[in-house]
Amino acid sequence: MTLSFVIMIIVLVIVFSIAFYVLAKFRAKKGDKTIPKQVEGNHKLEIIWTVIPIVLLAIIAVPTVGYTFKHDQNISNDPDAVKVQVVAHQFWWEFNYPELGIYSSQDLYMPVNKKISIELTTADVNHSFWIPGIGGKKDTTAGQTNYMHLEPLEVGVFKGKCAELCGPSHALMDFKAIVVTQEDFDAWAADMLEGAPQLDAMASADAQAGAEVFKNNCITCHAVDPGTRSIVAPHLNGFADRELLAGYLEINEENIQQWIKDPQSLKPAATMPGFGHLTEDEINQLTQYLLELK
């Protein structure tokens, strides 16, 4: 980008300098009514202003192609890289850490100043994985596995997007990339491996009842155990600590209850069925249980 910018500035300065020189030198003199000599072409000049751009484009093309292949390297065999499996779904993101034994979704945790090797697949149609504040995007293509890598350079929370039109809720297929220190990443990994907290006498009666509602209605699709992959629906280990619900909603009781009742009203064409058959008490109990998943 820097090389291209410098070349463009040089070309701009030369072209405008010639233009201003011609305007000044060959302007019509006061009282001069004659017609200037008509010149139709100059082969030498035409060759010059054709060859020079070709040379400049070649100069830009060489490093562009080089860096394109450099950034497209598969570093999945690098022992120092953090391995992440990214699986795109309509309309949510699955994030698995095979070497750590962690299954997760929606929030992608990464240690700062560390290479992240990303394996990209899709569970349905084509999607595109993109964190604009950290790096480029790459498609998740049906029937094949793609690879990319990132190296986040600063701690923070970054917005992630699907950059490929994939259905009615494409615009709502967001996620968060959370870059933390290595120490905080290790602490997060340890917490995730502990799994969902066991509800004890300190938990509210509603939360305890909600655990039974979850077992009877949700466990078929949603996993909470850290050693179990949740293929059909987002893994809920650490759900209450996530940045957002469904990728774009604030996590609060009202949004959670509406999501349980009618997810399609919040995310059109979402694959999760509505649980409007549950009573208000059961929905409230389930909500309280989900808010305990920290």
N, C-alpha and C positions, 0 to 999 in steps of 0.2 A: 504493500500500500504506500509506503514511504517513497519507494523508487518511482512508482507510477505518479505520485503527487509531484515529485520534483521534476520529472520529465514533462508533465502537463504544464507546470508553471513556466518552464523554460520555453516550451512551444508557444504558450500564451504571450510571453514577453516579446519573443521574436516577431510573431504575427502582428501584434498590435503596434510594435515599433515600425515595421514596414508599412503598415496601413497609415499611421500618422505621418510618416515621411512622405509617402505618395500623395496624401491629401495636401500636405504643405507645399511640396515641390511642384506638383503639376496642377495646382488650382488655376482656374481661369484668371488671367491678369485683367486689371481694370481697362476697359475699352477694347479688349481683344475679342473680335467677333469671328475669328477664323476657326475652322474645324481642325482638331488635332489629327496627326497622322494616324491612320487606322492600321493597327497591328492585329492580325488574326491568331497568331500562335508562335510559340518559341519552344522547339523540341528540347533544347537543353534545359530550360526551366521546368518543363513538364516532367522530364525524367528526374530532375533533382527533387521536386516536391512530391513525386511518387515514391522514389527510392528511400528518401529520408524517413517517412512514416513507417515504411516496411521495416527498416532497420530498428526504429524505436519500438515497434510492436514486438519484434523478435527479442529485443533486450528485456522487455517486460514479460514476455511469454516464458523465457527460460526459468527465472526464479518462481513464477506463478505455478508452472507445472511441477517444479521441484518441491515446492512447499505443499502443493495439493497432495502429492503422494506421501510426503513426510507426515502430514497430519492424518492421513488415512491408514497409517500403520496399525496392524493388529498386535497389541502388546499383551494379549491374554496369557502369554507364556512368561511374562516378566514376573519374577518371584516377589518383587517389591511393590507391585501394583495391587490396589484393592479391586477385587473382582466383583462386578455387579451384573446380575441378569435382569434386564428390563423387558417386561412383557406388556405389550399394549393391548388393551381391551376396549370395547365400546361401553362406557366412555370413562375409563379409569386406568391407572398405571400400577403394575405389579413390580416391586423391587425386591430381589432376592440376593443374598450374599452367600454363595455356595461354600466358600472356604470358612465362613463364620457360623454357618448353620442357621442363618437368620432369614425368615420370610416376612416380608413387609409390603406395604403399599402406600401410595399417595405422597409420603414424605421420603425424599431421597437424601440420606445422610452421607456426607463425604468429609474426610479429614483434609484440612488445608495443606497446600504445598505437597500434595501427594498425587501420584498418577492414578487415575481411576480407569480401569479397563471395563468397557461396557459391551455386553452382548445383547443385541437387539433382535427380538422376535415379536410376532403378533399372534394373538389368539383368534383373530377374525379377519378384518379387512386391513388395508394398508393404513398406517399411521405415520407420524414423523415426530421424532424425539428432539426437543429443542429447549435449551436453557440460554436465552439470549445474553444474559449477563455473564456467562461463563465460557460458552463456546458455540461452535456451529451446530447445525442440525443434521440428522440423518434419518432416512426412512426405516420403518419396520415393515418389511415386505412379506406378504403372504407366501409361505412355502420356502422361505430361506432365512438364514441367520446372517445378520450384518454386525460389524464391529466398529467401534469408535473409542476414542479415549479423551478424557478431560484432565485438566490439572488446575483446580481452583486455587487462586492466589490470595484470596482474602476471606475472612470469616464473615458470615452474613446469611440472610435468607433471600433466595433468588426465585423468581417466578419461572416455572416451566410450562411449556405449551405443547399441544399437538399441532403441528404445522401442515397437516395433510387433511383435506376435507374428508371426513370419515362417517358422516351421518348427521342426524338432526341436532345432536348435542356436541358437535365438534368444537364449537366456541367455548363450551364449558368443560372441556377435557383438560383441566389444568392440574398442576401439581406444584409442590414446593421442593426446591433443592436447598438443603440446610448444610452449610459449610461450617465446621467447628474445628477446634484444635484437636490434635491427636489424642490428648488426654480425655477430652470430652467425648470424642468418638468412641474410645475404648470403654468409657463409662456407659454410654448409650448402648453399645453392643452387649455389655454385661447385663444391663437392665432388660434388654430385649430377650436374652437367653433365659432369664428367670421366669419369663412368661407372665400371664395375667395374674394379678394378685388373688390369693384365696380369700374369699369373703369370710370374715369372722364375726363375732358378736359385736364388734365395733361398727360394722357396716349397718346402714339403715335397713329397716325391715323391707322397704320397697326394693332396695338393691338386691337383697337376698332373694326376694320373690322374683325379681327380674332375671336372676340367673336361671331359674327354672323356666321362665318364659323363653329365654334365649335358647336353652337346651331343646325345648319342644318345637321351636319355630325357625331358628336361624342357623343352627350348627351344621345343617346339611350343606350350606353354601359358604358360610363364614367360619374360618378357623380362628382360634385365639391361642392355641398351643404353639409355642415357638418352633417345635420340631415338626409341625404339620403344614404343608403348603396348601394355600387356599386358591384353587384354580378357577372356580366359578365366580367368586366374588372377592372383594378386597379383604385381606387379612386384617383382623381387628386387634392384634397385639399392640398395645400402646395407643389405642384409638383416641382416648381422652386427651392425650398430649399432642395430638396432631395440630397443625396450623389451621386446617379448614375441614369442613364436612363436604364430601362430594367434590372436592377440589376447589370450591369457590364460596362456600357458605360458612358463616361463623358457627363454631361449635357451641350451641346453647340448647336448652331444653326445647324451646319452641321449634327450632329448625330440625332437631333430631326427631321430634314427634311427627312433624309434617312429613319428613322423609320416610318414616316407618309407615305412615298411613298411605301416602300417595307419592312415591318417588318420581313418577313421570311428570307430576306437576312442577317439579323443580328441575328435572333433567329429562327432557323429552326422549323417548325411545330407550330409556335406561332398562337394562334387562332384569333388574330387581322387581319382583311383584309387590304390589301394595298389600299391607296387612291391616286393612280396614276392618277385618273381621274381629280383631282383638278389641277388647273393651278398653275404655279410657283408663281404667285402673291398670290394666296389663301394659298398655303403651307407656304409661308413666313409670311403672316398675321396670320395664325394659330400658327406658331412657336412663333411669337412675343406675342401673347395672352398667350400661355402656360408659357412663361418666366415671365409673370406678376402674375402667381399663386403662391404667396408667403405668 
